[in-house]
């Protein structure tokens, strides 16, 4: 209904145009590296670094074929998916089971327990004690070494707890009057109301699991247990460290170092899945963070 | 689902323990951590083959080489010292010995079990074994890189030289200066634009070298960077504070002002990716570089290689040569000699030949039987027969590699292993490697000899990291780089160098220097 619209002055329009321009430029600067990667991943192997454009030179899918044929990538993918699925579902379960009682005002010593958890946000044991713990629990070389140490993070716990505190107590009371027990209340009454925060936390945890590689490097001592990000990292870093390469190179003369196109394809293959999920959960993502923070 | 998974994990764990116990009784276990680019399979072919040969069970400790020392330190903190491990950063030997991680290696054991190894080291790298000693006792066996006997290459664009009317490669600093000015000013690429420079970061080393100095190790950064020590009036000093550096910087500041040095020299010639590439040179921005090693610059056919049938054929290009051919086929390059400077010195940077140390875990200090087994596989790397030592290095002959020419020890990897750099790590061959300085016979190295690149390289007097110097190294290098850059770019006057020397000595340089002198005296008094 154009007639009903408020008339906009030339200044307003100029401002809008300027705004759009700046925003478009801003988006382009973030998108450029990404396009660069896509383009190099689709360029022929022998295209050198020296010549480059945004459109792929000598279009080829060979880089992708090579990456997907790499057996380490396949095994890595399975491990990453496994840790992401197991890690995210267990994390959610544990975080909600912890946050629910601590969101109750009537829970004994509630502030003490919460305080102890929040304490770990400021002081952590560090890498060596964590390693020792994981090792002594016998988790080395098992998927649990990647899942259990980060099962509940204090930050996620606080967000969930704060969200749950905003749920009116009367909802729970009415359920109780209908004869529901605590477990039924959590799963049938509270959790459905928590959908936005569930989406947010699961996305955070899933992305974290998908991107994590350092724990795999420390705890997984066999090639078969390593996650795809670690495999990718190895391919991408190949040849960038002079000292690392010296030995191998003496025989190889640097001829078989992974070409840039192959590295780009590897990065694309490992980031694409999580990139595809993002747009669909994004709406919950923003909403959930706002809810958690505003009403804390 | 979760319960079954957990149950399965438990069963697997119990089975693994049982299997381990059964093996433990049968065979001596030796845990190995060494260079690797992919994790090693515990049943890797090399581990099994050599395990059977020496009657032990080799157990890989897989440590990602990119974060080697971080993860090794974790394992050490947990009390899991590998029986045999390498120090990626040779610097760390002193500290590890102090912290009781490394076992003392008795000389008589070495003489008994590894006579060939001692012989190779003594013949081709005299004095290097002593670098593995701390307070007179041997803790580390040096990995010596024989290829590093060749100094940095001095590479000129000869097609540009033709354009600017110079036919002879420079041999003195004065000739070099005049050529660099012509590269920058006379439009050697003929595009009518003033967009070329003489040299960039790596080129500076040729200038420092003409004063007999290597103050600037441009290829590695931070803690991995190397300190170069030189003699001044009979005392060892860090090359970066040598008074002649000031003369070199004066020249560079002038060149920078005149537009001869690429303003991008601060970030270096390499723009990421493979470390050895000089993108500035490949893209035709500069006409001179000393980056990487001679073999990276090999152009197709510059020397004769040997093919699968043993025939002599033109060689394949090196990593930079390949990029040059792809970027600009009209580009030609020439290899010059180190420049003679105004003080009569002549030289250029050469990498340390000392690369790493091989150490034994403290727990086997009292276990000569285990030490003997480790020395046995190290000795295999020192075998006079090339086939024997290349087999432990690269896996079974005629499966992974084939010998092309025995006299020059030329071999090639058999497809698909020629394109698969990781296989040596997967089968465990890299875990059993000891890098030793055998004389270089391959055609590639013969080419370097023909360029006389084994002469006039500047030796670093102290290649092992001394604890005091290591402690202050990162800060001192930062101070050095900031000073050099601000003097060259004109942000600070030349007199600032004297302030730098004072600041350097005050910030730990003095202590490092005293430590270095004490070490040097001890080393040379023998």
Interface residues (C-beta under 8 A of the other chain):
Chain A: X46 X47 X48 X49 X50 X51 X72 X86 X90 X127 X128 X131 X132 X135 X138 X142 X143 X144 X217 X218 X221 X222 X223 X226 X230 X233 X234 X237 X238 X239 X240 X241 X242 X243 X244 X245 X246 X247 X248 X250 X251 X252 X253 X254 X255 X256 X257 X260 X263
Chain B: X2 X5 X9 X13 X35 X37 X38 X39 X40 X41 X42 X60 X61 X62 X64 X65 X66 X67 X71 X74 X77 X78 X88 X89 X145 X147 X219 X220 X224 X271 X272 X273 X274 X275 X276 X277 X279 X282 X283 X295 X296 X298 X316 X318 X319 X322 X323 X326 X327 X355 X394 X418 X419 X420 X421 X424 X426 X430 X433 X435 X444
